[in-house]
Amino acid sequence: MSASKKIVLHLGKNDIKFEIVKHKKVFTAYDLAQTLRTKLDDVAKTLLVKAEMPEMGKKIEKYFVAVVPASHYLDLGKLKKALSAKKIELVLEKGMKKLGMEPGALTPFGSHRGFGVIVDRAMFKTKKAILGAESFTEHLRMNMKDFVKAENPLVAIIGKKHAMKLQAKAVKVARKTRKKSKAQIKAILAKMKSRKDEIKKKAAALKKLAIKKAADMEKKAAKNLAAMKKAALKKRS
């Protein structure tokens, strides 16, 4: 699934520079950052929301794409305030499919679908961001200033940084612990094998000793029997 031709043509017409980044199939911004080995702050996470807007005393529902760095989560309370909405909710997979969109392949270029666009201020901490293009295998890398030129988004604080880095660190620690555990288990098994071999050796030695003792006793008995026979013959004569 390639980058949307509509988005690429839209950017081309507006003389906006961008780079198509090809990668293996991914479904989340976090997985994309891991795949491209880039910072979470450089990857845009896009979510679709439906907002109830107070316009002319009427109930009007509008769709917005909310864009935050992959290192952040979307704060619906802050988003509601930024949009001055009466009510706001995330559009889930079922709702996206009804709109003809693929869940996991959202793009911050919402204008080509008639959606409003709102971006978290933290996205501007990176010079070049990696943005979705309605594809699971291709993203766009471009300057955030050019993105603003293309979409003219509303900019506000709508995200909050999460502990994803700590989770990545925890995975690293878990792997290290697992590796250590494997080494410990290997050492225990080696020790058990060593003890088993030692027990086998002791058992073999005891068996050998028992056989020797039995042989000695048998010889002694045979010797005693021979002596008794000799004594008995002597008495007869």
N, C-alpha and C positions, 0 to 999 in steps of 0.2 A: 504493500500500500504506500504509494508515493505521496509527497507533499501536495496539497490541494493546488490545482492549476489556477483556480480563481484567486487564491492568495498570492501566488507567484506572479500572476499577470498584474494584479492590483499594485504590488510593490514595484514591478518593472515600469508600469505606466507613470508612477510617481518618482521615478529615478532614485529609488531607495536601494542602497547597497545591502546585500545579505549573502550569507553562505549556507548552502544546503549541507547539513550534517547527517551522513548515513550511519546507521547503527543496527544492532540486532533488535529483534522485536521486544518492545517494552510497553508496559501499561501504566506505569506511575512515574512521577517526576523523580522520586527517590531512586528507582531502578535505573532511570536514565542517567542520573548523576553518577551512580555506581559504575554503569557501563562505560560512560565517557571519561571516567576518573576525573571528574571535575567537582568543584565546590557546590554544595547545595544552594548557596546564595546566588550562583550564576544561572540556575535553572528555574524557569517560570512554571509555577503550578497554577493551572487554570480550572476554575469551578464555575458551573452555571447556576445562577440563582433567579428566582422569580420574585419580583417585588410588587407590592400593592402601593401605588402612588396616589397621593391626595391631590388630584388635579380638577379644578372647577367643581368641587364637591361631588365628583363622580368617582366610582371605583374603577380604576384603570390598572391593569396588570402589565408589567414590562419585564423583559428578560435582560439580564446583564451577565457579562463574563467578568468574574472577579479574579484578578491576577496577583498572586503573592509569590515570594521566593519559596523554593522547595524546603527551605530551612524554617519556614513559618507555617502556621495553620491559620485558616480564615476565621476571624472573629465576627460572627453574625451580628452581635450587638453593635460593634463599631461600624460595620457595613450598613446596617439599618440607619444609624445616625448620619453617616456620610451621605446616604442617598435621600435622607429625610422621608423614608418610607414608613407607611403605617404597619406593614407586615412584610416579612421576608422569609424565604425558605429555599433550601437547596433543591435543585432539580436532580432527581435520582435517575438510575439507568433506564427505567421504564419511560419516564418523561422525556429523556434524551432521544430514545428510539422513535417516539411519536413525532419528534421534531426532525427526524431523519439524520440524527447524529450518532456517531459511534462512541459509546462510553469508553473513556481512557484515551481518546484521541481528540480532546477539545483543543481549541486554539484561542489565543488572546485576541486574534484578529476577528472580533465579533461584528464589526461594521458590515461585512459582506453578507451577513445573515440578518441584518437589521437589529442587532443586539447593542445595548449600551456597553461601554467598557470602563471599568474602574480598576486602577492599579495601586498597589500598596507602595508607599514611598521607599520602602526598603529595597525595591527592585532597582532603584537608581543608584545604589551603592556599587553596582557592577557596571563597567563600561560597556561590555558586550554580553548580552543575555542569550540563553538558548530558549527559543520559543516554539510552542507546538504549531503544527501546520496540518492538523486533521490526518495525521499518519502515525502508525505504530513503529515505522522504521526510518523515518526522516524527520528532522527538526530544522529550524532555521536559527542561525547565529547572526545577531545584528546589534547595532548600537541602540541603546534605549532612546536616545534622542530621535533617531530615525523612526522608531516605533511610535513615538508621540506624534511625529509628523504624519505618519500613516493613519493613525487611529484617533488622534486628538482625545485621549481618555481623560476621565476624571481622576485626579490623583489625591489620595487620602491615606490615613493610617487605618488599615482594615485587617492587618495581620498581627500575629504574636509569635515570637520565636519559640520553637519547641526544642525538646532534648534529643533530637534525632542523632546528633553527633555522639551524645553519651550512649545512645543505643548501639551505634556502630562500634564504640569503644568497648561496650559490654560484650558484643559479639566477639571482638578480638580477644578479650579476657577469657570468654567462655571457650574459645578455640585453644587458647594457651593452657587453660585448666584441663580441657579434654586431652590435649597432647601429654600433659604432665601425668594425668590419670592413666593413660595408656602405658606410659613408661613405668609407672608404679605397678600396674597390673602385670606387665612383662617381667619386672624384677621379682614380683611375688611368685609368678609361675616358674621362673628360673630357679628360685630358691626352693620351691616345692619339688621341682624336678631333681635338684641337687640332693634334697633330703630323701627323695624316693630312691635315687641311685645309692645313697648312703645306707638306707634301710635294706636294699637289695644285697649290697655288699656284706652287711652284718648278718643278714639271713643266710647268705651263701657260706660265710665263715662259720656260723653256728651249725649249719647242716654238715659242713665238712668235719667240724669238731665232733659232732654227734656220731657221724659215721666212723670216725677214728676211734672214739671211745667204745662204740659197739664192736668194732673189729678187735680192739685190745681185750675187751671182755670175753669175746668169742675165743680168742687165742688162749687167754688165761684159763677159761673153762675147759678148753680142749687139752691144755697142759695138765690141769688138775685131774681130768678124767684119765689121761694117760698114766699119770702117777698112781692113781687109785688102782688101775688095772694091773700095773706092774707090781704093786704091793700085794694085791690079791693072788697073783700067780706065784709070788714068792712064798706066801703062806702055805699054799697047796703042796709046794715042793718041800 
